[in-house]
Amino acid sequence: MAGPYILTKSDLLINIGQDCPRAAQLLTEYGLHCLTCFLREYETLEIGAKVHGMSDDEMDNMIREINKQLEKEWKETKK
């Protein structure tokens, strides 16, 4: 991988779980256990966040924080 995984609100939940288990783990820390939901094959992160009552700002902040963490961890593995 050329760089860290970058999470977006348009990512399908199933792809997040398959492509970046660490992102999936971080999402559960925010209370989104959507990656085990039977609808994960069809729903995006945005839909999952909204179903769980997140506002657009809360979702954007969550994605930004997770991407910062993924980048930090990726950089640490490159040292």
Backbone bond lengths (Angstrom), bond angles and torsions (degrees), N, CA, C in turn:
res aa  C-N    CA-C-N  psi(-1)  N-CA   C-N-CA  omega(-1)  CA-C   N-CA-C  phi
1 M - - - 1.446 - - 1.524 108.39 -
2 A 1.323 116.63 133.47 1.454 121.69 -177.05 1.521 112.45 -73.47
3 G 1.285 117.43 -25.52 1.459 121.30 -179.05 1.513 109.61 -155.76
4 P 1.327 115.56 -175.37 1.468 118.43 -179.64 1.525 111.49 -69.38
5 Y 1.302 115.90 156.18 1.464 121.72 173.22 1.518 107.56 -62.32
6 I 1.321 117.61 137.14 1.456 121.56 178.31 1.520 108.24 -117.18
7 L 1.309 114.26 117.00 1.458 123.48 -179.02 1.526 109.33 -81.49
8 T 1.335 116.85 135.98 1.464 121.10 174.69 1.520 109.27 -130.57
9 K 1.309 116.01 159.16 1.462 119.42 -178.74 1.519 112.11 -69.95
10 S 1.311 117.83 -16.48 1.468 120.35 -179.87 1.529 112.92 -90.90
11 D 1.336 117.53 -1.39 1.466 120.85 177.99 1.527 110.44 -66.69
12 L 1.317 115.82 134.79 1.464 119.36 172.07 1.519 108.49 -68.53
13 L 1.310 116.12 139.50 1.459 121.05 -178.02 1.521 111.98 -57.47
14 I 1.317 117.10 -40.59 1.469 119.54 -179.30 1.523 111.07 -62.73
15 N 1.331 117.15 -36.79 1.463 120.38 179.78 1.519 111.76 -68.23
16 I 1.329 116.80 -37.33 1.464 119.78 177.83 1.519 109.27 -59.26
17 G 1.331 116.43 -48.16 1.459 120.72 -179.58 1.516 112.88 -61.61
18 Q 1.317 116.89 -37.30 1.468 120.80 -178.45 1.526 112.04 -79.59
19 D 1.327 116.37 -40.72 1.458 120.66 -173.73 1.522 114.11 -84.68
20 C 1.326 116.63 -28.82 1.461 119.05 -177.16 1.522 110.84 -150.66
21 P 1.316 116.85 82.74 1.465 119.94 179.01 1.533 113.16 -54.29
22 R 1.317 117.78 -31.28 1.467 120.35 178.88 1.535 110.30 -65.46
23 A 1.316 118.61 -40.39 1.466 121.01 177.12 1.521 109.28 -62.89
24 A 1.317 116.81 -40.19 1.467 121.04 177.81 1.520 110.28 -60.98
25 Q 1.322 116.63 -42.43 1.464 121.15 178.61 1.523 110.70 -62.73
26 L 1.314 117.22 -43.30 1.463 120.77 179.86 1.529 110.98 -65.13
27 L 1.321 117.31 -36.50 1.465 120.34 177.41 1.523 111.11 -62.24
28 T 1.323 116.85 -38.29 1.466 118.79 179.11 1.519 111.17 -65.98
29 E 1.327 117.10 -29.18 1.461 120.31 176.53 1.529 111.02 -66.53
30 Y 1.317 117.12 -22.48 1.467 122.35 175.08 1.532 111.31 -90.24
31 G 1.316 116.74 4.30 1.453 120.59 178.40 1.516 114.75 88.87
32 L 1.323 116.86 7.93 1.464 120.41 178.43 1.522 109.13 -97.62
33 H 1.296 115.23 101.27 1.460 121.62 179.18 1.528 109.96 -99.67
34 C 1.323 114.72 26.65 1.464 122.77 -175.31 1.524 112.96 -63.18
35 L 1.315 117.03 -21.44 1.451 119.20 -174.47 1.514 113.10 -72.99
36 T 1.326 116.63 -6.87 1.456 120.64 174.15 1.530 111.26 -108.85
37 C 1.313 116.70 -0.58 1.468 122.55 -179.33 1.529 110.13 -72.10
38 F 1.317 116.11 145.71 1.463 119.36 179.72 1.528 112.22 -66.84
39 L 1.323 118.53 -16.55 1.466 121.73 178.78 1.533 113.19 -89.74
40 R 1.331 117.56 2.72 1.464 121.41 -175.56 1.525 113.25 -58.62
41 E 1.316 116.87 -24.98 1.465 120.26 -179.94 1.525 112.08 -71.96
42 Y 1.318 117.06 -19.70 1.462 121.62 -172.94 1.520 114.04 -116.16
43 E 1.332 117.00 -20.62 1.459 120.23 -173.82 1.521 111.53 -99.24
44 T 1.328 113.55 145.88 1.459 120.54 174.86 1.524 109.46 -89.01
45 L 1.304 115.23 168.41 1.455 120.44 175.55 1.528 109.96 -58.87
46 E 1.314 116.82 -39.31 1.464 120.71 -179.83 1.530 111.35 -60.26
47 I 1.314 116.92 -45.77 1.467 120.37 179.82 1.527 109.84 -64.42
48 G 1.315 116.93 -44.67 1.461 120.37 179.50 1.522 112.21 -60.11
49 A 1.332 116.19 -42.62 1.465 120.24 179.88 1.526 110.61 -64.74
50 K 1.313 116.70 -41.56 1.468 120.23 -179.31 1.526 111.48 -68.39
51 V 1.321 117.03 -37.74 1.465 120.61 177.02 1.532 110.02 -59.91
52 H 1.337 115.77 -32.70 1.459 120.37 179.81 1.523 112.64 -90.90
53 G 1.330 116.77 14.05 1.457 121.34 171.97 1.514 116.62 83.16
54 M 1.318 117.87 13.99 1.466 119.59 179.18 1.526 109.99 -78.98
55 S 1.318 115.07 139.75 1.461 120.15 173.08 1.527 108.40 -79.27
56 D 1.314 116.48 168.62 1.468 120.08 177.35 1.527 110.70 -59.69
57 D 1.329 116.70 -41.71 1.468 119.96 179.43 1.525 111.84 -64.09
58 E 1.327 116.83 -43.30 1.465 120.24 178.63 1.521 110.74 -62.36
59 M 1.329 116.45 -42.11 1.453 120.47 179.66 1.529 110.65 -65.06
60 D 1.327 116.81 -45.90 1.463 120.30 179.81 1.522 111.21 -61.42
61 N 1.336 116.94 -41.50 1.467 120.51 178.05 1.523 111.11 -64.01
62 M 1.336 116.66 -41.93 1.454 121.04 178.82 1.530 110.33 -61.07
63 I 1.309 116.97 -48.10 1.466 121.34 -179.59 1.523 110.28 -61.34
64 R 1.315 116.84 -43.76 1.469 121.40 179.38 1.539 110.47 -60.94
65 E 1.319 117.52 -45.41 1.466 121.14 -179.73 1.528 111.61 -66.14
66 I 1.317 116.91 -41.25 1.469 119.87 178.87 1.523 110.04 -64.85
67 N 1.332 117.24 -42.93 1.465 119.77 179.03 1.524 111.56 -63.98
68 K 1.337 118.02 -36.81 1.470 120.77 175.31 1.521 110.51 -61.55
69 Q 1.329 116.30 -43.87 1.459 120.85 -179.52 1.529 111.04 -65.57
70 L 1.329 116.68 -42.94 1.463 120.04 178.63 1.526 111.16 -63.08
71 E 1.331 117.03 -39.95 1.462 120.47 178.47 1.531 110.67 -65.73
72 K 1.327 116.30 -43.40 1.468 120.78 178.74 1.525 110.31 -59.45
73 E 1.315 117.17 -47.75 1.460 120.95 -179.23 1.522 111.23 -65.27
74 W 1.335 117.66 -37.88 1.458 121.42 178.85 1.521 110.04 -63.75
75 K 1.336 116.21 -44.23 1.475 120.30 179.77 1.527 110.64 -63.08
76 E 1.328 117.08 -37.75 1.464 120.06 179.75 1.527 112.04 -64.49
77 T 1.324 116.42 -32.28 1.471 119.00 178.90 1.524 111.97 -76.07
78 K 1.325 117.18 -16.73 1.467 121.44 -178.99 1.507 112.77 -90.12
79 K 1.333 118.03 -4.81 1.476 121.21 -179.16 1.514 110.66 -75.75
